[in-house]
Amino acid sequence: MDDLYDRLVATAHELAEATGRSGHDIVVVLGSGLGGYTARHPSAAAVPYQRLSGFPIPRAAGHTAAAYSLEIGGNRILLYAGRAHAYEGHPMDVITYPVRTAVIAGCRTVVLTNAAGGCGDGINAGDVVAITDHINMSGVSPLAGPNDDRLGPRFPDMTDVYTPALRNQAHAAAAATGLDLKEGVYFWWHGPMYETPAEVEMARRLGASLVGMSTVPEATAARHMGAGVLGLSLCTNLAAGIARHRLSSEEVTTTAAAAGERLGRFLDVLLERL
């Protein structure tokens, strides 16, 4: 089956059969080191990605490969524990396939989380940041090639990629749980190498507060399909040239694990309110 739309519909049916839910309302993509959130909901129905046609298997540290279905506050929630990245060699239609499947399955709200390096003023390791906008200078777009009008328009408006109303709800959930939620612009770096100090300085001068290797393709695809998008970054380290030490994936996963409890409380309240 070569038609992307038909493949997405077929995978959405597989998801419904595997989870026992005819559809979902919200999808949450759990980024590097954040997959531990699923442990807060042990009764959630788990579906390995291997059972879902077209789902890529993540290879990066801190990513598992399963979808979880549960209900929070009457919302049918789909949790994606792990994502594939462009630097793993996947084409854009593969990277965005899980999020597009979720939208086909009924999710009108897409929550994208990630671990990122901080480069903006006032952004420190351990901070949680609501993404206000992004910068894509990779030269890669998930919308390149022929457009299928069943998925979205040829030229989607990107004025509000990250939906302001969803960001307001995130701030309300943060206030309710005592989380100091900051805001910033996310700079997509293709990777897999970390950015050089000069590249970080470029991103900072262009207005970025965070640098990372994910999220932008998924956000673009979700907006293409008309879904609302909330982006949340956990700043796990200061970026190269700002940090006084060399960067490592171990630092990312360690910081993410340390933030697990407060992020979990925040997400629980947020997903009930959305």
C-alpha atoms as an extended CHARMM CRD file, in Angstrom:
* protein
*
       274  EXT
         1         1  MET       CA              0.0000000000        0.0000000000        0.0000000000  PROA      1               0.0000000000
         2         2  ASP       CA              1.7960000000        3.1360000000       -1.2700000000  PROA      2               0.0000000000
         3         3  ASP       CA             -0.7550000000        5.8210000000       -0.3820000000  PROA      3               0.0000000000
         4         4  LEU       CA              0.3080000000        7.5590000000        2.8690000000  PROA      4               0.0000000000
         5         5  TYR       CA             -3.2240000000        8.5240000000        3.8690000000  PROA      5               0.0000000000
         6         6  ASP       CA             -4.5230000000        4.9680000000        3.4130000000  PROA      6               0.0000000000
         7         7  ARG       CA             -1.5820000000        3.5860000000        5.3950000000  PROA      7               0.0000000000
         8         8  LEU       CA             -2.2640000000        6.0270000000        8.2360000000  PROA      8               0.0000000000
         9         9  VAL       CA             -5.9290000000        5.0390000000        8.3380000000  PROA      9               0.0000000000
        10        10  ALA       CA             -4.9740000000        1.3640000000        8.4370000000  PROA      10              0.0000000000
        11        11  THR       CA             -2.5160000000        1.9320000000       11.3060000000  PROA      11              0.0000000000
        12        12  ALA       CA             -5.1320000000        3.9620000000       13.2140000000  PROA      12              0.0000000000
        13        13  HSD       CA             -7.4190000000        0.9250000000       12.9720000000  PROA      13              0.0000000000
        14        14  GLU       CA             -4.6070000000       -1.2850000000       14.2830000000  PROA      14              0.0000000000
        15        15  LEU       CA             -4.1630000000        1.1240000000       17.1980000000  PROA      15              0.0000000000
        16        16  ALA       CA             -7.8740000000        1.0160000000       18.0080000000  PROA      16              0.0000000000
        17        17  GLU       CA             -7.9230000000       -2.7760000000       17.9740000000  PROA      17              0.0000000000
        18        18  ALA       CA             -4.7550000000       -3.0680000000       20.0770000000  PROA      18              0.0000000000
        19        19  THR       CA             -5.8790000000       -0.5450000000       22.7300000000  PROA      19              0.0000000000
        20        20  GLY       CA             -9.5800000000       -1.3660000000       22.8080000000  PROA      20              0.0000000000
        21        21  ARG       CA            -10.4270000000        2.3240000000       22.2680000000  PROA      21              0.0000000000
        22        22  SER       CA            -12.0950000000        3.4900000000       19.0950000000  PROA      22              0.0000000000
        23        23  GLY       CA            -10.1690000000        6.7520000000       19.2240000000  PROA      23              0.0000000000
        24        24  HSD       CA             -8.0700000000        9.1030000000       21.3400000000  PROA      24              0.0000000000
        25        25  ASP       CA             -8.2620000000       12.8040000000       22.1290000000  PROA      25              0.0000000000
        26        26  ILE       CA             -4.6890000000       13.7440000000       23.0590000000  PROA      26              0.0000000000
        27        27  VAL       CA             -1.3190000000       12.3070000000       22.0940000000  PROA      27              0.0000000000
        28        28  VAL       CA              1.8170000000       12.9340000000       24.1480000000  PROA      28              0.0000000000
        29        29  VAL       CA              5.2360000000       12.1920000000       22.6710000000  PROA      29              0.0000000000
        30        30  LEU       CA              7.6830000000       11.4870000000       25.4910000000  PROA      30              0.0000000000
        31        31  GLY       CA             11.1900000000       12.6430000000       24.6020000000  PROA      31              0.0000000000
        32        32  SER       CA             14.6700000000       11.6010000000       25.6800000000  PROA      32              0.0000000000
        33        33  GLY       CA             14.6870000000       10.3120000000       29.2340000000  PROA      33              0.0000000000
        34        34  LEU       CA             11.0280000000       11.2060000000       29.7870000000  PROA      34              0.0000000000
        35        35  GLY       CA              9.5290000000        7.8070000000       29.0470000000  PROA      35              0.0000000000
        36        36  GLY       CA              9.3940000000        7.0720000000       32.7870000000  PROA      36              0.0000000000
        37        37  TYR       CA              6.1280000000        9.0140000000       32.9350000000  PROA      37              0.0000000000
        38        38  THR       CA              4.3080000000        5.8660000000       31.8230000000  PROA      38              0.0000000000
        39        39  ALA       CA              5.1500000000        4.2350000000       35.1880000000  PROA      39              0.0000000000
        40        40  ARG       CA              2.6880000000        6.6350000000       36.8470000000  PROA      40              0.0000000000
        41        41  HSD       CA             -0.1100000000        4.8420000000       34.9950000000  PROA      41              0.0000000000
        42        42  PRO       CA              0.5330000000        1.0970000000       35.3540000000  PROA      42              0.0000000000
        43        43  SER       CA             -2.9760000000        0.1740000000       34.1960000000  PROA      43              0.0000000000
        44        44  ALA       CA             -2.4690000000        1.7780000000       30.7750000000  PROA      44              0.0000000000
        45        45  ALA       CA             -2.7480000000       -0.5900000000       27.8250000000  PROA      45              0.0000000000
        46        46  ALA       CA              0.6980000000       -0.9540000000       26.2450000000  PROA      46              0.0000000000
        47        47  VAL       CA              1.2210000000       -1.6130000000       22.5410000000  PROA      47              0.0000000000
        48        48  PRO       CA              4.7800000000       -2.2050000000       21.2610000000  PROA      48              0.0000000000
        49        49  TYR       CA              5.5800000000       -0.1830000000       18.1620000000  PROA      49              0.0000000000
        50        50  GLN       CA              6.3900000000       -3.4400000000       16.3830000000  PROA      50              0.0000000000
        51        51  ARG       CA              2.6260000000       -4.1430000000       16.3540000000  PROA      51              0.0000000000
        52        52  LEU       CA              1.8070000000       -0.8670000000       14.5800000000  PROA      52              0.0000000000
        53        53  SER       CA              2.5000000000       -0.7790000000       10.8470000000  PROA      53              0.0000000000
        54        54  GLY       CA              4.7580000000        2.0580000000        9.7850000000  PROA      54              0.0000000000
        55        55  PHE       CA              5.9950000000        2.9900000000       13.2720000000  PROA      55              0.0000000000
        56        56  PRO       CA              9.7780000000        3.4480000000       13.3560000000  PROA      56              0.0000000000
        57        57  ILE       CA             11.6970000000        1.9000000000       16.2410000000  PROA      57              0.0000000000
        58        58  PRO       CA             13.6950000000        4.5050000000       18.2280000000  PROA      58              0.0000000000
        59        59  ARG       CA             17.3900000000        3.7720000000       18.7360000000  PROA      59              0.0000000000
        60        60  ALA       CA             18.4400000000        6.7650000000       20.8370000000  PROA      60              0.0000000000
        61        61  ALA       CA             19.2870000000        6.3680000000       24.5270000000  PROA      61              0.0000000000
        62        62  GLY       CA             16.3750000000        7.0840000000       26.8450000000  PROA      62              0.0000000000
        63        63  HSD       CA             13.7070000000        6.0790000000       24.3040000000  PROA      63              0.0000000000
        64        64  THR       CA             11.5760000000        2.9640000000       24.4930000000  PROA      64              0.0000000000
        65        65  ALA       CA              9.2050000000        1.8310000000       21.7550000000  PROA      65              0.0000000000
        66        66  ALA       CA              5.6190000000        1.4920000000       22.9330000000  PROA      66              0.0000000000
        67        67  ALA       CA              2.3060000000        3.3230000000       22.7980000000  PROA      67              0.0000000000
        68        68  TYR       CA              0.1780000000        3.5010000000       25.9590000000  PROA      68              0.0000000000
        69        69  SER       CA             -3.5690000000        4.1420000000       26.0810000000  PROA      69              0.0000000000
        70        70  LEU       CA             -5.2970000000        5.4940000000       29.1960000000  PROA      70              0.0000000000
        71        71  GLU       CA             -7.8950000000        7.9700000000       30.4160000000  PROA      71              0.0000000000
        72        72  ILE       CA             -7.2220000000       11.0430000000       32.5300000000  PROA      72              0.0000000000
        73        73  GLY       CA            -10.0860000000       13.3080000000       33.5260000000  PROA      73              0.0000000000
        74        74  GLY       CA            -12.3170000000       11.9320000000       30.7930000000  PROA      74              0.0000000000
        75        75  ASN       CA             -9.6730000000       12.5050000000       28.1070000000  PROA      75              0.0000000000
        76        76  ARG       CA             -8.5470000000        9.5040000000       26.1120000000  PROA      76              0.0000000000
        77        77  ILE       CA             -4.7590000000        9.8120000000       26.1830000000  PROA      77              0.0000000000
        78        78  LEU       CA             -2.2100000000        8.2070000000       23.8980000000  PROA      78              0.0000000000
        79        79  LEU       CA              1.3690000000        8.1990000000       25.2050000000  PROA      79              0.0000000000
        80        80  TYR       CA              4.2160000000        7.5410000000       22.7900000000  PROA      80              0.0000000000
        81        81  ALA       CA              7.1790000000        6.3750000000       24.8450000000  PROA      81              0.0000000000
        82        82  GLY       CA              9.9930000000        7.2220000000       22.4770000000  PROA      82              0.0000000000
        83        83  ARG       CA             10.4210000000        8.7560000000       19.0310000000  PROA      83              0.0000000000
        84        84  ALA       CA             12.6800000000        8.1900000000       16.0650000000  PROA      84              0.0000000000
        85        85  HSD       CA             14.9560000000       11.0260000000       14.9590000000  PROA      85              0.0000000000
        86        86  ALA       CA             16.0540000000       12.3070000000       11.5690000000  PROA      86              0.0000000000
        87        87  TYR       CA             19.6970000000       11.6820000000       12.4670000000  PROA      87              0.0000000000
        88        88  GLU       CA             18.9530000000        7.9550000000       12.6280000000  PROA      88              0.0000000000
        89        89  GLY       CA             18.5210000000        8.0630000000        8.8620000000  PROA      89              0.0000000000
        90        90  HSD       CA             14.7300000000        8.0200000000        8.6570000000  PROA      90              0.0000000000
        91        91  PRO       CA             12.9270000000       10.0830000000        6.0120000000  PROA      91              0.0000000000
        92        92  MET       CA             10.4680000000       12.7250000000        7.1730000000  PROA      92              0.0000000000
        93        93  ASP       CA              7.3440000000       10.6980000000        6.3940000000  PROA      93              0.0000000000
        94        94  VAL       CA              8.6270000000        7.9920000000        8.7570000000  PROA      94              0.0000000000
        95        95  ILE       CA              9.5900000000       10.4470000000       11.5200000000  PROA      95              0.0000000000
        96        96  THR       CA              6.1170000000       12.0050000000       11.4850000000  PROA      96              0.0000000000
        97        97  TYR       CA              4.1580000000        8.7900000000       10.9400000000  PROA      97              0.0000000000
        98        98  PRO       CA              3.2290000000        8.1540000000       14.6200000000  PROA      98              0.0000000000
        99        99  VAL       CA              1.9640000000       11.7110000000       15.1680000000  PROA      99              0.0000000000
       100       100  ARG       CA              0.0240000000       11.6910000000       11.9090000000  PROA      100             0.0000000000
       101       101  THR       CA             -1.5000000000        8.3360000000       12.9170000000  PROA      101             0.0000000000
       102       102  ALA       CA             -2.6020000000        9.8310000000       16.2360000000  PROA      102             0.0000000000
       103       103  VAL       CA             -4.3230000000       12.7460000000       14.4940000000  PROA      103             0.0000000000
       104       104  ILE       CA             -6.0950000000       10.3330000000       12.1340000000  PROA      104             0.0000000000
       105       105  ALA       CA             -7.1340000000        8.3830000000       15.2690000000  PROA      105             0.0000000000
       106       106  GLY       CA             -8.8970000000       11.4740000000       16.6390000000  PROA      106             0.0000000000
       107       107  CYS       CA             -6.2210000000       13.3890000000       18.5510000000  PROA      107             0.0000000000
       108       108  ARG       CA             -6.8980000000       17.0850000000       18.0750000000  PROA      108             0.0000000000
       109       109  THR       CA             -4.2200000000       17.9990000000       20.6270000000  PROA      109             0.0000000000
       110       110  VAL       CA             -0.5810000000       16.9820000000       20.2160000000  PROA      110             0.0000000000
       111       111  VAL       CA              1.8100000000       17.4220000000       23.1560000000  PROA      111             0.0000000000
       112       112  LEU       CA              5.4570000000       17.1510000000       22.1200000000  PROA      112             0.0000000000
       113       113  THR       CA              8.0870000000       16.8550000000       24.8440000000  PROA      113             0.0000000000
       114       114  ASN       CA             11.8380000000       16.7810000000       24.4530000000  PROA      114             0.0000000000
       115       115  ALA       CA             15.1430000000       17.1460000000       26.2240000000  PROA      115             0.0000000000
       116       116  ALA       CA             17.0530000000       20.1890000000       24.9990000000  PROA      116             0.0000000000
       117       117  GLY       CA             20.1640000000       22.2410000000       25.5650000000  PROA      117             0.0000000000
       118       118  GLY       CA             19.6860000000       25.7290000000       26.9650000000  PROA      118             0.0000000000
       119       119  CYS       CA             21.1860000000       28.7480000000       25.2270000000  PROA      119             0.0000000000
       120       120  GLY       CA             18.8380000000       31.6020000000       26.1360000000  PROA      120             0.0000000000
       121       121  ASP       CA             19.0860000000       34.0770000000       28.9740000000  PROA      121             0.0000000000
       122       122  GLY       CA             17.4870000000       32.7380000000       32.1350000000  PROA      122             0.0000000000
       123       123  ILE       CA             17.2760000000       29.1270000000       30.8850000000  PROA      123             0.0000000000
       124       124  ASN       CA             19.1110000000       26.6990000000       33.1760000000  PROA      124             0.0000000000
       125       125  ALA       CA             19.5240000000       22.9440000000       33.4630000000  PROA      125             0.0000000000
       126       126  GLY       CA             16.4100000000       21.4530000000       35.0290000000  PROA      126             0.0000000000
       127       127  ASP       CA             14.0410000000       24.1410000000       33.7190000000  PROA      127             0.0000000000
       128       128  VAL       CA             10.8180000000       23.1950000000       31.9440000000  PROA      128             0.0000000000
       129       129  VAL       CA             10.1130000000       25.4710000000       28.9920000000  PROA      129             0.0000000000
       130       130  ALA       CA              6.9430000000       25.9320000000       26.9430000000  PROA      130             0.0000000000
       131       131  ILE       CA              7.9220000000       26.3590000000       23.2930000000  PROA      131             0.0000000000
       132       132  THR       CA              6.5340000000       29.5580000000       21.7610000000  PROA      132             0.0000000000
       133       133  ASP       CA              7.9860000000       29.0600000000       18.2680000000  PROA      133             0.0000000000
       134       134  HSD       CA             10.7500000000       27.2270000000       16.4410000000  PROA      134             0.0000000000
       135       135  ILE       CA             13.5560000000       27.8510000000       13.9790000000  PROA      135             0.0000000000
       136       136  ASN       CA             14.1870000000       25.2580000000       11.2720000000  PROA      136             0.0000000000
       137       137  MET       CA             17.3970000000       25.8670000000        9.3520000000  PROA      137             0.0000000000
       138       138  SER       CA             17.9920000000       22.1960000000        8.5570000000  PROA      138             0.0000000000
       139       139  GLY       CA             16.7300000000       22.5330000000        5.0040000000  PROA      139             0.0000000000
       140       140  VAL       CA             14.3910000000       19.6040000000        5.6620000000  PROA      140             0.0000000000
       141       141  SER       CA             10.5840000000       19.7090000000        5.8540000000  PROA      141             0.0000000000
       142       142  PRO       CA              8.0430000000       16.9050000000        6.3840000000  PROA      142             0.0000000000
       143       143  LEU       CA              5.7880000000       18.6700000000        3.8610000000  PROA      143             0.0000000000
       144       144  ALA       CA              8.2210000000       18.4750000000        0.9300000000  PROA      144             0.0000000000
       145       145  GLY       CA              7.0130000000       16.5540000000       -2.1020000000  PROA      145             0.0000000000
       146       146  PRO       CA              3.4840000000       16.0870000000       -3.4300000000  PROA      146             0.0000000000
       147       147  ASN       CA              0.7500000000       17.2940000000       -1.0730000000  PROA      147             0.0000000000
       148       148  ASP       CA             -2.2610000000       15.1530000000       -0.1280000000  PROA      148             0.0000000000
       149       149  ASP       CA             -5.1890000000       17.4920000000        0.5150000000  PROA      149             0.0000000000
       150       150  ARG       CA             -6.7830000000       14.8290000000        2.7270000000  PROA      150             0.0000000000
       151       151  LEU       CA             -3.9720000000       15.4770000000        5.2360000000  PROA      151             0.0000000000
       152       152  GLY       CA             -3.7840000000       19.2530000000        4.9630000000  PROA      152             0.0000000000
       153       153  PRO       CA             -3.2440000000       22.2390000000        2.6580000000  PROA      153             0.0000000000
       154       154  ARG       CA             -0.2650000000       22.6960000000        0.3690000000  PROA      154             0.0000000000
       155       155  PHE       CA              0.8230000000       25.8770000000        2.1780000000  PROA      155             0.0000000000
       156       156  PRO       CA             -0.2330000000       25.6690000000        5.8540000000  PROA      156             0.0000000000
       157       157  ASP       CA             -0.0310000000       28.8440000000        7.9270000000  PROA      157             0.0000000000
       158       158  MET       CA              2.6840000000       28.5910000000       10.5710000000  PROA      158             0.0000000000
       159       159  THR       CA              1.9320000000       31.7570000000       12.5290000000  PROA      159             0.0000000000
       160       160  ASP       CA              0.9680000000       29.7750000000       15.6280000000  PROA      160             0.0000000000
       161       161  VAL       CA              2.6350000000       26.3980000000       15.2970000000  PROA      161             0.0000000000
       162       162  TYR       CA              2.4740000000       26.0880000000       19.0960000000  PROA      162             0.0000000000
       163       163  THR       CA             -1.1000000000       26.9030000000       20.0690000000  PROA      163             0.0000000000
       164       164  PRO       CA             -1.2800000000       29.8690000000       22.4920000000  PROA      164             0.0000000000
       165       165  ALA       CA             -4.4170000000       28.5600000000       24.2260000000  PROA      165             0.0000000000
       166       166  LEU       CA             -2.6900000000       25.2560000000       24.9980000000  PROA      166             0.0000000000
       167       167  ARG       CA              0.3190000000       27.1390000000       26.3230000000  PROA      167             0.0000000000
       168       168  ASN       CA             -1.9810000000       29.1130000000       28.6230000000  PROA      168             0.0000000000
       169       169  GLN       CA             -3.3890000000       25.8590000000       29.9560000000  PROA      169             0.0000000000
       170       170  ALA       CA              0.1360000000       24.6070000000       30.5520000000  PROA      170             0.0000000000
       171       171  HSD       CA              0.9050000000       27.7010000000       32.6160000000  PROA      171             0.0000000000
       172       172  ALA       CA             -2.2560000000       27.1320000000       34.6630000000  PROA      172             0.0000000000
       173       173  ALA       CA             -1.2740000000       23.5000000000       35.3130000000  PROA      173             0.0000000000
       174       174  ALA       CA              2.2350000000       24.6160000000       36.2390000000  PROA      174             0.0000000000
       175       175  ALA       CA              0.8790000000       27.1450000000       38.7300000000  PROA      175             0.0000000000
       176       176  ALA       CA             -1.3430000000       24.4630000000       40.2510000000  PROA      176             0.0000000000
       177       177  THR       CA              1.6110000000       22.1260000000       40.7930000000  PROA      177             0.0000000000
       178       178  GLY       CA              4.2300000000       24.7100000000       41.7980000000  PROA      178             0.0000000000
       179       179  LEU       CA              6.2550000000       24.3040000000       38.6000000000  PROA      179             0.0000000000
       180       180  ASP       CA              8.1130000000       27.3470000000       37.2930000000  PROA      180             0.0000000000
       181       181  LEU       CA              7.2540000000       27.0350000000       33.5930000000  PROA      181             0.0000000000
       182       182  LYS       CA              9.3690000000       29.2440000000       31.3480000000  PROA      182             0.0000000000
       183       183  GLU       CA              8.9520000000       30.0970000000       27.6680000000  PROA      183             0.0000000000
       184       184  GLY       CA             11.3450000000       30.0630000000       24.7370000000  PROA      184             0.0000000000
       185       185  VAL       CA             12.0520000000       29.4380000000       21.0610000000  PROA      185             0.0000000000
       186       186  TYR       CA             13.3410000000       26.0090000000       19.9970000000  PROA      186             0.0000000000
       187       187  PHE       CA             16.0880000000       25.6440000000       17.3740000000  PROA      187             0.0000000000
       188       188  TRP       CA             16.0070000000       22.3180000000       15.5240000000  PROA      188             0.0000000000
       189       189  TRP       CA             19.4720000000       20.8670000000       15.0320000000  PROA      189             0.0000000000
       190       190  HSD       CA             19.5740000000       17.7810000000       12.7930000000  PROA      190             0.0000000000
       191       191  GLY       CA             22.3370000000       16.0320000000       14.7760000000  PROA      191             0.0000000000
       192       192  PRO       CA             23.4940000000       13.5190000000       15.8550000000  PROA      192             0.0000000000
       193       193  MET       CA             26.5440000000       15.5290000000       16.8910000000  PROA      193             0.0000000000
       194       194  TYR       CA             25.9490000000       18.2100000000       19.4810000000  PROA      194             0.0000000000
       195       195  GLU       CA             26.1510000000       21.7800000000       18.2720000000  PROA      195             0.0000000000
       196       196  THR       CA             29.4790000000       23.6050000000       18.1950000000  PROA      196             0.0000000000
       197       197  PRO       CA             29.8540000000       26.7130000000       20.3760000000  PROA      197             0.0000000000
       198       198  ALA       CA             29.6820000000       28.8700000000       17.2230000000  PROA      198             0.0000000000
       199       199  GLU       CA             26.4570000000       27.1730000000       16.1320000000  PROA      199             0.0000000000
       200       200  VAL       CA             24.9660000000       27.6710000000       19.5750000000  PROA      200             0.0000000000
       201       201  GLU       CA             25.9180000000       31.3450000000       19.4450000000  PROA      201             0.0000000000
       202       202  MET       CA             24.2670000000       31.6210000000       16.0280000000  PROA      202             0.0000000000
       203       203  ALA       CA             21.0790000000       30.0500000000       17.3880000000  PROA      203             0.0000000000
       204       204  ARG       CA             21.1190000000       32.3670000000       20.3740000000  PROA      204             0.0000000000
       205       205  ARG       CA             21.5790000000       35.4500000000       18.2010000000  PROA      205             0.0000000000
       206       206  LEU       CA             18.6920000000       34.3250000000       16.0070000000  PROA      206             0.0000000000
       207       207  GLY       CA             16.4600000000       34.3080000000       19.0740000000  PROA      207             0.0000000000
       208       208  ALA       CA             16.5930000000       30.6920000000       20.2210000000  PROA      208             0.0000000000
       209       209  SER       CA             16.4160000000       29.7310000000       23.8890000000  PROA      209             0.0000000000
       210       210  LEU       CA             16.8400000000       26.0000000000       23.3070000000  PROA      210             0.0000000000
       211       211  VAL       CA             18.6040000000       23.7080000000       20.8590000000  PROA      211             0.0000000000
       212       212  GLY       CA             17.5100000000       20.1370000000       20.1970000000  PROA      212             0.0000000000
       213       213  MET       CA             17.2430000000       17.3490000000       17.6360000000  PROA      213             0.0000000000
       214       214  SER       CA             13.5070000000       16.5930000000       17.4240000000  PROA      214             0.0000000000
       215       215  THR       CA              9.9850000000       18.0340000000       17.7130000000  PROA      215             0.0000000000
       216       216  VAL       CA              9.9550000000       20.4060000000       14.7190000000  PROA      216             0.0000000000
       217       217  PRO       CA              9.0170000000       17.7700000000       12.0830000000  PROA      217             0.0000000000
       218       218  GLU       CA              6.2090000000       16.4290000000       14.2890000000  PROA      218             0.0000000000
       219       219  ALA       CA              4.9220000000       19.9110000000       15.1350000000  PROA      219             0.0000000000
       220       220  THR       CA              4.9050000000       20.8620000000       11.4580000000  PROA      220             0.0000000000
       221       221  ALA       CA              3.0350000000       17.6940000000       10.4460000000  PROA      221             0.0000000000
       222       222  ALA       CA              0.4840000000       18.1000000000       13.2390000000  PROA      222             0.0000000000
       223       223  ARG       CA             -0.2520000000       21.7140000000       12.2720000000  PROA      223             0.0000000000
       224       224  HSD       CA             -0.4890000000       20.6300000000        8.6270000000  PROA      224             0.0000000000
       225       225  MET       CA             -3.3270000000       18.3370000000        9.7350000000  PROA      225             0.0000000000
       226       226  GLY       CA             -5.0340000000       21.0410000000       11.7960000000  PROA      226             0.0000000000
       227       227  ALA       CA             -4.2250000000       19.7230000000       15.2770000000  PROA      227             0.0000000000
       228       228  GLY       CA             -3.3040000000       22.0010000000       18.1730000000  PROA      228             0.0000000000
       229       229  VAL       CA              0.2880000000       21.6630000000       19.3560000000  PROA      229             0.0000000000
       230       230  LEU       CA              1.8760000000       22.1590000000       22.7660000000  PROA      230             0.0000000000
       231       231  GLY       CA              5.6680000000       21.8990000000       22.9000000000  PROA      231             0.0000000000
       232       232  LEU       CA              7.4700000000       21.3060000000       26.2050000000  PROA      232             0.0000000000
       233       233  SER       CA             11.2330000000       21.1570000000       26.5940000000  PROA      233             0.0000000000
       234       234  LEU       CA             13.1440000000       19.9600000000       29.6140000000  PROA      234             0.0000000000
       235       235  CYS       CA             16.4620000000       21.8090000000       29.6060000000  PROA      235             0.0000000000
       236       236  THR       CA             18.8170000000       18.9840000000       30.5650000000  PROA      236             0.0000000000
       237       237  ASN       CA             22.0620000000       20.8980000000       30.0630000000  PROA      237             0.0000000000
       238       238  LEU       CA             23.5040000000       24.1910000000       28.9510000000  PROA      238             0.0000000000
       239       239  ALA       CA             24.5870000000       24.0750000000       25.3220000000  PROA      239             0.0000000000
       240       240  ALA       CA             28.1770000000       23.9410000000       24.0720000000  PROA      240             0.0000000000
       241       241  GLY       CA             30.1190000000       27.1210000000       24.6930000000  PROA      241             0.0000000000
       242       242  ILE       CA             27.8090000000       28.0200000000       27.5810000000  PROA      242             0.0000000000
       243       243  ALA       CA             28.3460000000       24.8780000000       29.6230000000  PROA      243             0.0000000000
       244       244  ARG       CA             31.7650000000       24.6200000000       31.2790000000  PROA      244             0.0000000000
       245       245  HSD       CA             32.0740000000       20.9160000000       30.5690000000  PROA      245             0.0000000000
       246       246  ARG       CA             31.7750000000       18.5500000000       27.6260000000  PROA      246             0.0000000000
       247       247  LEU       CA             28.3040000000       17.3340000000       26.6690000000  PROA      247             0.0000000000
       248       248  SER       CA             27.0860000000       13.7360000000       26.9140000000  PROA      248             0.0000000000
       249       249  SER       CA             23.8830000000       11.7410000000       26.5320000000  PROA      249             0.0000000000
       250       250  GLU       CA             24.3680000000       10.4920000000       30.0960000000  PROA      250             0.0000000000
       251       251  GLU       CA             23.8860000000       14.0300000000       31.4000000000  PROA      251             0.0000000000
       252       252  VAL       CA             20.6390000000       14.2890000000       29.4280000000  PROA      252             0.0000000000
       253       253  THR       CA             19.1310000000       11.0930000000       30.8310000000  PROA      253             0.0000000000
       254       254  THR       CA             20.3380000000       11.8130000000       34.3880000000  PROA      254             0.0000000000
       255       255  THR       CA             18.7740000000       15.2780000000       34.4610000000  PROA      255             0.0000000000
       256       256  ALA       CA             15.5620000000       13.9600000000       32.9130000000  PROA      256             0.0000000000
       257       257  ALA       CA             15.3070000000       11.2290000000       35.5420000000  PROA      257             0.0000000000
       258       258  ALA       CA             15.8230000000       13.7450000000       38.3440000000  PROA      258             0.0000000000
       259       259  ALA       CA             12.9600000000       15.8580000000       36.9890000000  PROA      259             0.0000000000
       260       260  GLY       CA             10.6340000000       12.8900000000       36.5940000000  PROA      260             0.0000000000
       261       261  GLU       CA              8.4580000000       13.3770000000       39.6780000000  PROA      261             0.0000000000
       262       262  ARG       CA              7.7030000000       17.0870000000       39.2370000000  PROA      262             0.0000000000
       263       263  LEU       CA              7.1640000000       16.6260000000       35.5060000000  PROA      263             0.0000000000
       264       264  GLY       CA              4.8300000000       13.7220000000       36.2340000000  PROA      264             0.0000000000
       265       265  ARG       CA              2.6710000000       15.7810000000       38.6020000000  PROA      265             0.0000000000
       266       266  PHE       CA              2.5490000000       18.6050000000       36.0760000000  PROA      266             0.0000000000
       267       267  LEU       CA              1.5700000000       16.3280000000       33.1750000000  PROA      267             0.0000000000
       268       268  ASP       CA             -1.1530000000       14.6370000000       35.2080000000  PROA      268             0.0000000000
       269       269  VAL       CA             -2.8140000000       17.9760000000       35.9590000000  PROA      269             0.0000000000
       270       270  LEU       CA             -2.2340000000       19.3010000000       32.4480000000  PROA      270             0.0000000000
       271       271  LEU       CA             -3.7370000000       16.2620000000       30.6870000000  PROA      271             0.0000000000
       272       272  GLU       CA             -6.8190000000       16.4480000000       32.8920000000  PROA      272             0.0000000000
       273       273  ARG       CA             -7.3120000000       20.1220000000       31.9890000000  PROA      273             0.0000000000
       274       274  LEU       CA             -6.7250000000       19.9370000000       28.2400000000  PROA      274             0.0000000000
